[in-house]
Amino acid sequence: MKKVLKVNFLLNPYGGIDSESVKFYYEFLTKDNEVLKDAKLIFKKEKIKTRCRTCGTIFESLKIVPQCKKCGSSDLYVSFPEDIKIKSIDV
C-alpha cells in the first residue's frame, strides 16, 4: 500500500480558508489512516485572473489590479479562483 507523502493546495488569496485550520482538520481526520496521516501539506496562493474588457488583455496577479496594465482601462472582469483546491498529491 502506497503512502501519501505530500498534498499541494491552492488557496484563493482573498478566500476565507486558513491554512492552519486545514492542517488541524487534516491531522484530526487522518490520524488513524496509515495511508494519509503525516503527509506534508503545502499551500500556495492561486493567482487571480483579470481580463480587460477594453483591449482584451488577460493577466494574473495575487492582488486585485485597479486598471489594465496595457491600456490603462478600469473596465475589468476579475475571475476569482475557488477558495481551496488540491493541485496534486505525491505518493
N, C-alpha and C positions, 0 to 999 in steps of 0.2 A: 504494500500500500504506500503510495507517494504521500509526502507531507507538503503542505503549503508553507513556503518559505517567506514570501513577501506578497502583499496586496498593495497595488498602486491606485490611489484615489485621485480624482479631480474634483476640486471644490469651486463653487461659484464665489468669486471674491466679494460679492455683495449678498450672498446667501446667509441663511441663519444657522448653518451647520458648523459646529465647533469640532475641530479635530480631536481635542481631548475627550469630548463626550463620545465620539465614535470609538476611540481607543478603549475607553472604560466599558462600553457596552459590548464591544467585540471580545474583550478579555472575559467578561462575565458570561457571555453566551457560548464561548468556545472552550471554557476551562476543562470540560470533560470530553472534549473531542480531540483525539490524538492527531488527526489529520490537519485540523485548523488551528489548534492552540499554539501559542508562541510565535506566530507569524509576525514579521516586521511590517508595520503599517506605514506607508509613505504617502504624504499628502502634498499635492501641488495645486496652485490656483489655476483655474482654467481662464483663458483669455475671453474677453467679451468681444463679439463681432459687431462691427458697425459698418453700415452702408450709407454712403452719401446719396440722397435722392436727387441731387442736382447733377453731379458728374458721374455717379455710379461707382466711385472708388470704394473698395472694401478694405478695411484694416482691422487689426486685432490689438487689444490693449488690456492691461489689468485694471485700468481706470476708465471711467466714462469720459469721453472726449467731447467738449462742447462744440467743436467745429471741425469741418473736413480738413485733413492735413494737406490735401491737394488744392482745393478751390476756395476754402475758407467758409463755405456754406454751413449754416447751422441747421439745415433741413436734413436730419439724420434719422436713420432707423437703427435702433440698438437692439441686438438679439442677445438676451441673457441666457447663459447655459443653465442646465439643471443644477439644483443645489448641491448634489453629490452624485458621482457615478464611479464605478470601478473601471479603471483604464485597463489593467492587466493583473494577472495572478501568476506568480512564479512558483513552480513546484520542483 
